[in-house]
Amino acid sequence: MPRVPAYFDAFLGAIAQGAAIDHVHLGYWDEPDAVGPSQARAGFGRAQARLSEHLIAMLDLQPGDRVLDVGCGFGGTLHAICRTHPGVMPFGINIDARQLRVCLRSDAAAANAAWVAADACRLPFADAAFDRLLCVEAAFHFASRSAFFAEAHRVLPRGGVLVMSDFVLARPPLPPGTIAAFADRLEADFGPWPALWTSLDEIRCNAERAGFALGMTDATAHVRPSYHTIAPDDRAELSGGVVLRELHRLGCLRYLHLRLDRR
């Protein structure tokens, strides 16, 4: 199995101490310019759920759909799907058995969900096994987006849909030493991140080569208040969150909601 991102150790430790953590992704605010630091921190959990709601809506779920959440984290998004779309057949995969054990927590709405230990680039499912795939802020960890797209295409039928949120980071106009420090910090805090600097054109090319038509909604502005939680302005040391905040400020970070329709 690929390496599990190290930041999950802290989340799992908090859960073991009784914390309730449903999501491990950025938040989404409908009116980000109206949100101050204290509001952003207080509403971060709700904003994370709001981001999931946007992606779920993009799936256009129908009763009976077989839905796979790829890189399901602690199961918060799939649990939300089960609550709002009780007629679907839900599956979640993760490379980390510890996270899957958290997914199994009591949730009556998700009683029929199946949780599987698996690699996104080697899905252990038959061809056309699912109608909808979801991947929330996880594909940047995968060994290869192109390999994931190929597997997603295989397990979806014609007309199937993959919806995902993803970072697109452009190399910033900074001294080489600063760029190297940024890259090292992102890998240490949020890695594996094998293709750090990429572009929407590259993602589109990989998606089309795999057999998808790509649609995109830019959510960059809507996730900006997340930095008040993951990288407060008074945090002096360089962290992965601070690097993301600075790349966002420089216009070198885009946060995209993608819909890939299988041809």
C-alpha positions as CSV (number, residue, x, y, z in Angstrom):
1,M,0.0,0.0,0.0
2,P,1.2,3.6,-0.6
3,R,2.3,5.8,2.4
4,V,-0.4,7.2,4.6
5,P,-0.2,11.0,5.0
6,A,1.4,11.7,8.4
7,Y,-1.1,14.4,9.4
8,F,-3.7,11.6,10.0
9,D,-1.7,10.5,13.0
10,A,-2.8,13.7,14.9
11,F,-6.4,13.4,13.8
12,L,-6.5,9.7,14.8
13,G,-5.0,10.6,18.2
14,A,-7.7,13.2,18.7
15,I,-10.4,10.8,17.8
16,A,-9.0,8.3,20.3
17,Q,-9.4,11.0,23.0
18,G,-13.0,11.5,22.1
19,A,-12.9,14.2,19.4
20,A,-15.6,14.0,16.7
21,I,-13.9,14.6,13.3
22,D,-16.0,13.9,10.2
23,H,-14.0,15.7,7.5
24,V,-10.3,16.2,6.7
25,H,-10.6,18.8,3.9
26,L,-11.0,22.5,3.4
27,G,-14.2,24.4,4.1
28,Y,-16.5,26.2,1.6
29,W,-18.2,29.5,2.4
30,D,-20.8,30.9,0.1
31,E,-19.8,34.5,0.9
32,P,-16.1,34.3,1.9
33,D,-15.5,38.0,1.9
34,A,-18.0,38.4,4.7
35,V,-16.2,35.9,7.0
36,G,-13.7,37.1,9.6
37,P,-11.1,35.0,11.4
38,S,-13.2,34.1,14.5
39,Q,-16.2,33.3,12.3
40,A,-14.1,31.2,10.0
41,R,-12.7,29.2,12.9
42,A,-16.0,28.7,14.7
43,G,-17.7,27.6,11.5
44,F,-15.0,25.5,10.0
45,G,-16.7,22.2,10.5
46,R,-19.9,23.4,9.0
47,A,-18.0,24.8,6.0
48,Q,-16.3,21.4,5.5
49,A,-19.7,19.8,5.4
50,R,-20.8,22.5,3.0
51,L,-18.0,21.6,0.6
52,S,-19.1,18.0,0.7
53,E,-22.6,19.1,-0.1
54,H,-21.5,20.9,-3.2
55,L,-19.6,17.9,-4.5
56,I,-22.5,15.6,-3.7
57,A,-24.9,17.8,-5.7
58,M,-22.5,17.5,-8.7
59,L,-22.9,13.7,-8.6
60,D,-26.6,13.9,-9.6
61,L,-27.4,10.8,-7.6
62,Q,-30.3,8.6,-8.4
63,P,-31.9,5.8,-6.3
64,G,-30.0,2.6,-6.8
65,D,-26.8,4.3,-7.8
66,R,-23.6,2.4,-6.8
67,V,-21.4,5.1,-5.2
68,L,-17.7,4.8,-4.4
69,D,-15.9,7.4,-2.3
70,V,-12.2,7.1,-3.2
71,G,-10.0,8.1,-0.3
72,C,-12.9,8.3,2.0
73,G,-11.1,9.6,5.1
74,F,-13.2,9.2,8.2
75,G,-16.4,8.7,6.2
76,G,-18.1,12.0,6.7
77,T,-19.0,12.6,3.1
78,L,-20.2,9.1,2.4
79,H,-22.3,9.3,5.7
80,A,-23.8,12.5,4.4
81,I,-24.7,10.8,1.1
82,C,-26.4,8.0,3.0
83,R,-28.5,10.4,5.0
84,T,-29.6,12.5,2.0
85,H,-29.8,9.7,-0.6
86,P,-30.9,6.6,1.3
87,G,-31.6,4.7,-1.9
88,V,-28.0,4.5,-3.0
89,M,-25.5,1.6,-2.6
90,P,-22.5,3.2,-0.8
91,F,-18.8,2.1,-0.8
92,G,-15.7,3.7,0.6
93,I,-12.0,2.9,0.1
94,N,-8.9,4.0,1.9
95,I,-5.4,2.7,2.2
96,D,-5.4,3.1,6.0
97,A,-7.2,0.5,8.1
98,R,-7.2,2.9,11.1
99,Q,-9.4,5.4,9.1
100,L,-11.7,2.6,8.0
101,R,-12.3,1.6,11.6
102,V,-13.4,5.1,12.3
103,C,-15.8,4.9,9.3
104,L,-17.4,1.9,10.9
105,R,-18.6,4.1,13.8
106,S,-22.3,3.9,14.5
107,D,-24.4,5.7,11.9
108,A,-27.8,4.2,11.2
109,A,-28.0,5.9,7.8
110,A,-24.8,4.3,6.7
111,A,-25.5,0.8,8.0
112,N,-25.3,-0.7,4.5
113,A,-22.0,1.0,3.6
114,A,-19.1,-1.2,2.7
115,W,-15.6,0.0,3.6
116,V,-12.6,-1.6,1.8
117,A,-8.9,-1.2,2.2
118,A,-7.6,-0.5,-1.3
119,D,-5.3,1.7,-3.5
120,A,-7.0,4.2,-5.7
121,C,-4.7,3.3,-8.6
122,R,-5.5,-0.4,-8.3
123,L,-9.2,-0.6,-7.5
124,P,-10.3,-4.2,-6.5
125,F,-13.6,-4.0,-8.4
126,A,-15.0,-5.3,-11.6
127,D,-15.4,-3.3,-14.7
128,A,-18.5,-1.0,-14.6
129,A,-19.0,-1.8,-10.9
130,F,-20.2,1.7,-10.0
131,D,-22.4,4.5,-11.3
132,R,-20.7,7.4,-9.5
133,L,-17.3,8.0,-8.0
134,L,-16.3,10.7,-5.6
135,C,-12.9,11.8,-4.5
136,V,-12.7,14.7,-2.0
137,E,-9.3,16.4,-1.8
138,A,-7.4,13.2,-2.0
139,A,-6.1,12.7,-5.6
140,F,-3.0,14.8,-5.1
141,H,-1.8,12.1,-2.7
142,F,-2.2,9.3,-5.3
143,A,0.9,7.9,-7.1
144,S,-0.5,9.1,-10.4
145,R,-3.7,11.0,-11.3
146,S,-3.5,9.5,-14.8
147,A,-3.5,5.9,-13.3
148,F,-6.4,6.9,-11.1
149,F,-8.4,8.3,-14.0
150,A,-7.8,5.1,-16.0
151,E,-9.1,3.0,-13.1
152,A,-12.0,5.3,-12.6
153,H,-12.9,4.9,-16.3
154,R,-12.7,1.1,-15.9
155,V,-15.1,0.8,-13.0
156,L,-17.6,3.2,-14.4
157,P,-20.0,2.5,-17.3
158,R,-20.5,4.8,-20.2
159,G,-22.4,7.8,-18.8
160,G,-20.9,7.3,-15.3
161,V,-19.5,10.2,-13.4
162,L,-16.4,11.0,-11.3
163,V,-16.7,14.1,-9.1
164,M,-13.6,15.4,-7.2
165,S,-12.1,18.4,-5.5
166,D,-8.4,19.0,-6.2
167,F,-5.5,21.4,-5.7
168,V,-3.7,22.8,-8.7
169,L,-0.4,24.4,-7.6
170,A,1.7,26.5,-10.0
171,R,5.4,27.1,-9.3
172,P,5.5,30.5,-7.6
173,P,7.7,33.4,-8.8
174,L,10.0,33.2,-5.9
175,P,13.8,32.4,-5.4
176,P,14.7,28.8,-6.0
177,G,15.6,28.3,-2.3
178,T,12.2,29.5,-1.2
179,I,10.4,27.3,-3.7
180,A,12.5,24.3,-2.5
181,A,11.6,25.1,1.1
182,F,7.9,25.3,0.2
183,A,8.0,22.0,-1.6
184,D,9.8,20.3,1.3
185,R,7.3,21.6,3.8
186,L,4.3,20.5,1.7
187,E,5.8,17.0,1.3
188,A,6.6,16.8,5.0
189,D,3.2,18.0,6.3
190,F,0.8,16.9,3.5
191,G,2.7,14.3,1.5
192,P,2.8,12.1,-0.4
193,W,2.3,14.8,-3.1
194,P,4.1,13.2,-6.0
195,A,3.1,15.8,-8.7
196,L,3.4,19.0,-6.7
197,W,3.4,21.6,-9.5
198,T,0.8,20.9,-12.1
199,S,-1.9,22.7,-14.2
200,L,-5.5,22.4,-15.2
201,D,-4.4,21.7,-18.7
202,E,-2.4,18.7,-17.6
203,I,-5.3,17.4,-15.5
204,R,-7.7,17.9,-18.5
205,C,-5.3,16.1,-20.8
206,N,-5.0,13.1,-18.5
207,A,-8.8,13.0,-18.0
208,E,-9.5,13.2,-21.8
209,R,-6.8,10.6,-22.5
210,A,-8.5,8.2,-20.0
211,G,-11.9,8.7,-21.8
212,F,-13.6,11.5,-19.8
213,A,-15.1,14.9,-20.6
214,L,-14.0,17.3,-17.9
215,G,-16.1,20.1,-16.4
216,M,-14.8,22.5,-13.8
217,T,-16.0,24.9,-11.2
218,D,-13.4,27.2,-9.5
219,A,-13.9,27.2,-5.7
220,T,-10.6,28.9,-4.9
221,A,-12.2,32.1,-3.4
222,H,-14.8,30.1,-1.5
223,V,-12.2,28.0,0.5
224,R,-10.0,31.0,1.4
225,P,-11.4,31.4,5.0
226,S,-10.0,27.9,5.7
227,Y,-6.6,29.4,6.3
228,H,-7.8,31.1,9.5
229,T,-8.0,27.5,10.9
230,I,-5.1,25.7,9.2
231,A,-2.7,28.6,9.0
232,P,-3.6,31.6,11.3
233,D,-1.8,34.8,10.4
234,D,-0.1,34.8,13.8
235,R,1.6,31.5,13.0
236,A,5.3,32.4,12.5
237,E,6.8,29.0,11.6
238,L,6.7,27.6,8.1
239,S,4.0,24.9,7.9
240,G,2.2,23.1,5.1
241,G,-0.8,25.2,5.8
242,V,1.2,28.5,5.7
243,V,2.7,27.4,2.3
244,L,-0.8,26.8,0.9
245,R,-2.0,30.2,2.3
246,E,1.0,31.9,0.7
247,L,0.5,30.1,-2.7
248,H,-3.1,31.2,-2.5
249,R,-2.1,34.8,-1.8
250,L,0.3,34.7,-4.8
251,G,-2.4,33.4,-7.1
252,C,-0.5,30.1,-7.5
253,L,-3.1,27.9,-5.9
254,R,-6.4,27.0,-7.4
255,Y,-9.0,24.8,-5.6
256,L,-11.2,23.1,-8.2
257,H,-14.4,21.1,-8.2
258,L,-14.2,18.8,-11.2
259,R,-16.8,16.6,-12.9
260,L,-15.6,13.9,-15.2
261,D,-18.2,12.3,-17.4
262,R,-17.2,8.9,-18.8
263,R,-17.5,8.7,-22.6
